Amino acid sequence: MAPNLRWVLLIVVVLCLVSTLEASEGDSDPLFKSCVDQCQKTGCVGDNCFHHCKFSADGKAIDGPWYMQEPLYLRWKQWDCQSDCQYECMMTREEERRRNGERPTKYFSKWPLKHVYGIQEPVSVALSALDLAIQFHGWVSYLILVYYNLPLQPNRKPYYEYNRLLHIYAIIVMNALFWSSVCHSRDVELTERLDYSSATVFAGFSLILAILRSFSIHDQSVKIMVIAPILAVVATHILYLNLYNLDEGLHWKVIFGIGGVELVVWGIWAALTSHPSRWKLRAFFVASILTLCLRMLDFPPYKGYVDAHALWRSAGIPLSYIWWSFVRDDAVFRTTVHLKKAK
């Protein structure tokens, strides 16, 4: 990789990490607030009415709990009167804004997205699930390679010294994608906590893996020196989110900070290594930068479904494929090196 190109890519990383975007808030709109208040009193927004917004004099829902009034396949979503009213009023206001030639605006810091069977972000859910499938396929193909296609040690363990780390990585990344799908399906405090915590663990472990592999660290004492501070940051952040303040802004700053350090590590190795599959590592590095920059984009959802977050999720799919392709090549390369040493 040319020196000038390396500098350009590193500058892009810095710009992506420090960029910020401003957006107006639709939930402060008086018409929106009035619509929500009226909906909670009448149980209706136009022709759309909700059983669980109809209360008796003592404040209890008429005809039993609201979730028993819906079809079985919708009961899981756990919408209440307020959230349903906010959604319908948001869609109504956005349709009015569209007719008046106004641009869409954010509500509660999020763009208005159309729901499908109670799923808040259907496109992001589908893309997260597809990425999870790609990760699982990559992990299985890696397992087949190291345990069935490559020579094993006399104790039946692979020669590849990063084998255990890759197993842990696969479990952590699939867990993060699973909770991401759940959170995109229904964004409540519990699913946010699980999503943010899983993403933090994934970011931290990815950085650990990047450092250990890039610098070929095998000494146990050095490993502890690398792992301990990263685990401390990850644990502190998770405890802060779950026990003190579920701060989305701070969460993404931490994730981008860890991700930025990881990209610098991969970038240095990609520029200096003579690995036979270094072009895949460099492709992974460049794709990671572009993916990180996509996460910083912010635009209204196209047709009410595809927003910047969905675009970012789609970029993660080829990134996952490139990653596992490099891992398989790296396993072959390191196994060959160990076999030559053994001879």
FINU-412062 format. One line per 3 residues: number of its first residue (from 1); their letters; for each residue x, y, z of C-alpha. Coordinates in steps of 0.2 Angstrom, whole numbers, plus 5000, padded with zeros to 4 digits. Layout:
BEGIN
NUM> a> X:Y:Z  ...
This chain:
BEGIN
1> map> 5000:5000:5000  5007:5017:4995  5012:5029:5009
4> nlr> 5001:5043:5002  4986:5031:5002  4990:5025:5020
7> wvl> 4989:5043:5026  4973:5047:5016  4965:5032:5024
10> liv> 4970:5037:5041  4964:5054:5039  4947:5047:5033
13> vvl> 4946:5037:5049  4949:5053:5060  4936:5063:5050
16> clv> 4924:5049:5052  4927:5048:5071  4925:5066:5074
19> stl> 4911:5071:5063  4894:5076:5070  4877:5079:5063
22> eas> 4863:5090:5069  4845:5085:5066  4828:5093:5071
25> egd> 4817:5085:5083  4799:5081:5078  4793:5076:5095
28> sdp> 4793:5094:5101  4781:5099:5087  4765:5105:5095
31> lfk> 4754:5096:5082  4762:5080:5086  4760:5082:5105
34> scv> 4742:5087:5103  4739:5072:5092  4747:5060:5105
37> dqc> 4737:5068:5119  4721:5066:5110  4725:5048:5105
40> qkt> 4728:5043:5123  4711:5051:5128  4701:5044:5113
43> gcv> 4711:5028:5109  4711:5033:5090  4721:5042:5077
46> gdn> 4710:5045:5063  4702:5028:5058  4715:5019:5068
49> cfh> 4710:5014:5086  4719:5004:5099  4710:4992:5112
52> hck> 4723:4995:5125  4720:5014:5125  4702:5011:5131
55> fsa> 4702:5012:5150  4688:5011:5163  4686:5023:5177
58> dgk> 4698:5015:5188  4712:5016:5175  4712:4998:5169
61> aid> 4711:4992:5151  4693:4987:5146  4691:4969:5141
64> gpw> 4707:4963:5150  4725:4966:5146  4729:4974:5130
67> ymq> 4740:4961:5123  4727:4948:5124  4717:4958:5112
70> epl> 4729:4956:5098  4734:4941:5087  4747:4929:5094
73> ylr> 4760:4934:5081  4759:4952:5087  4759:4949:5106
76> wkq> 4778:4949:5107  4780:4967:5102  4774:4974:5119
79> wdc> 4767:4990:5112  4758:5001:5125  4745:5015:5122
82> qsd> 4758:5029:5122  4770:5020:5110  4756:5016:5098
85> cqy> 4749:5033:5099  4767:5041:5096  4769:5030:5081
88> ecm> 4753:5033:5072  4754:5052:5076  4772:5052:5069
91> mtr> 4766:5044:5053  4751:5056:5052  4762:5071:5054
94> eee> 4775:5065:5042  4762:5062:5029  4756:5080:5032
97> rrr> 4774:5086:5030  4776:5077:5014  4760:5084:5007
100> nge> 4766:5102:5012  4783:5099:5003  4793:5098:5020
103> rpt> 4807:5087:5024  4806:5073:5036  4812:5076:5054
106> kyf> 4817:5065:5068  4806:5060:5083  4815:5055:5099
109> skw> 4832:5056:5090  4826:5044:5077  4820:5045:5059
112> plk> 4802:5039:5056  4802:5022:5050  4787:5011:5044
115> hvy> 4783:4996:5055  4780:4979:5048  4770:4967:5059
118> giq> 4776:4977:5074  4794:4977:5069  4801:4994:5071
121> epv> 4816:4993:5058  4812:4978:5047  4826:4981:5034
124> sva> 4839:4983:5048  4832:4967:5056  4834:4957:5040
127> lsa> 4851:4964:5036  4857:4960:5054  4850:4942:5052
130> ldl> 4859:4940:5035  4875:4946:5043  4873:4933:5057
133> aiq> 4870:4920:5044  4886:4925:5035  4896:4925:5051
136> fhg> 4889:4907:5055  4894:4901:5038  4911:4908:5039
139> wvs> 4914:4900:5056  4908:4883:5051  4919:4884:5035
142> yli> 4933:4888:5046  4930:4874:5058  4929:4862:5043
145> lvy> 4945:4868:5037  4956:4867:5053  4948:4851:5059
148> ynl> 4946:4841:5043  4956:4848:5029  4972:4853:5038
151> plq> 4984:4842:5048  4982:4841:5066  4994:4840:5081
154> pnr> 4996:4823:5089  4984:4828:5103  4971:4832:5089
157> kpy> 4972:4850:5091  4975:4862:5076  4992:4870:5073
160> yey> 4984:4887:5071  4988:4896:5087  4973:4908:5086
163> nrl> 4960:4894:5084  4953:4897:5102  4952:4916:5099
166> lhi> 4942:4913:5083  4930:4902:5092  4927:4915:5105
169> yai> 4926:4929:5092  4913:4919:5082  4902:4917:5097
172> ivm> 4903:4935:5103  4900:4942:5085  4884:4931:5083
175> nal> 4878:4936:5100  4880:4954:5096  4871:4952:5079
178> fws> 4857:4942:5087  4853:4956:5100  4855:4969:5087
181> svc> 4841:4961:5077  4831:4960:5093  4833:4978:5097
184> hsr> 4829:4983:5079  4813:4973:5081  4808:4982:5097
187> dve> 4818:4996:5104  4814:4996:5123  4826:4999:5138
190> lte> 4830:4980:5140  4834:4977:5122  4844:4992:5121
193> rld> 4854:4987:5136  4857:4969:5129  4862:4977:5112
196> yss> 4874:4990:5118  4882:4978:5130  4884:4964:5117
199> atv> 4891:4977:5105  4904:4983:5118  4910:4966:5121
202> fag> 4912:4963:5103  4921:4979:5100  4933:4975:5114
205> fsl> 4937:4957:5109  4939:4963:5091  4953:4975:5097
208> ila> 4961:4961:5107  4961:4949:5093  4968:4963:5081
211> ilr> 4983:4967:5093  4987:4949:5097  4987:4943:5078
214> sfs> 4995:4959:5071  5009:4959:5083  5010:4940:5084
217> ihd> 5010:4940:5103  5012:4923:5111  5020:4927:5128
220> qsv> 5006:4925:5142  5012:4940:5152  5012:4951:5137
223> kim> 4994:4945:5133  4988:4949:5150  4996:4967:5148
226> via> 4986:4969:5132  4969:4961:5137  4968:4968:5155
229> pil> 4966:4986:5151  4954:4983:5137  4943:4972:5148
232> avv> 4943:4985:5161  4937:4998:5148  4923:4986:5142
235> ath> 4917:4981:5159  4917:4999:5165  4907:5005:5150
238> ily> 4894:4990:5152  4892:4994:5171  4890:5012:5167
241> lnl> 4876:5009:5154  4867:4996:5165  4869:5003:5182
244> ynl> 4870:5022:5180  4865:5030:5163  4860:5021:5147
247> deg> 4868:5035:5136  4867:5031:5118  4879:5046:5113
250> lhw> 4892:5040:5125  4890:5022:5119  4894:5026:5101
253> kvi> 4909:5037:5106  4916:5022:5115  4912:5010:5101
256> fgi> 4920:5022:5088  4935:5025:5099  4938:5006:5101
259> ggv> 4935:5003:5083  4946:5017:5078  4961:5010:5087
262> elv> 4957:4993:5080  4957:5000:5062  4974:5008:5066
265> vwg> 4981:4992:5072  4975:4982:5056  4980:4996:5045
268> iwa> 4998:4996:5051  4999:4977:5049  4991:4978:5032
271> alt> 5004:4990:5026  5019:4981:5033  5015:4963:5032
274> shp> 5021:4950:5019  5007:4939:5022  5002:4929:5006
277> srw> 4984:4935:5008  4989:4953:5013  4977:4959:4999
280> klr> 4962:4952:5008  4968:4960:5024  4970:4977:5015
283> aff> 4953:4975:5007  4946:4971:5025  4955:4987:5031
286> vas> 4948:4998:5018  4931:4991:5019  4931:4993:5038
289> ilt> 4935:5012:5035  4921:5014:5023  4909:5004:5034
292> lcl> 4913:5015:5049  4910:5031:5038  4893:5024:5033
295> rml> 4888:5023:5051  4891:5042:5053  4879:5046:5038
298> dfp> 4862:5052:5043  4848:5054:5031  4829:5051:5031
301> pyk> 4823:5034:5027  4820:5030:5009  4802:5025:5006
304> gyv> 4800:5024:5025  4811:5009:5026  4830:5011:5022
307> dah> 4839:5023:5032  4858:5026:5035  4858:5013:5049
310> alw> 4851:5000:5037  4864:5005:5024  4878:5003:5037
313> rsa> 4871:4985:5041  4871:4981:5023  4890:4986:5022
316> gip> 4894:4974:5036  4889:4958:5026  4903:4959:5013
319> lsy> 4915:4964:5027  4910:4948:5036  4914:4938:5021
322> iww> 4931:4946:5018  4935:4943:5036  4932:4924:5037
325> sfv> 4940:4922:5020  4956:4930:5027  4955:4919:5043
328> rdd> 4954:4903:5033  4969:4909:5023  4978:4914:5038
331> avf> 4975:4897:5046  4983:4888:5031  4998:4900:5031
334> rtt> 5001:4898:5050  4999:4879:5049  5011:4878:5035
337> vhl> 5024:4888:5045  5022:4877:5060  5024:4861:5050
340> kka> 5040:4867:5042  5047:4871:5059  5042:4854:5065
343> k> 5052:4846:5051
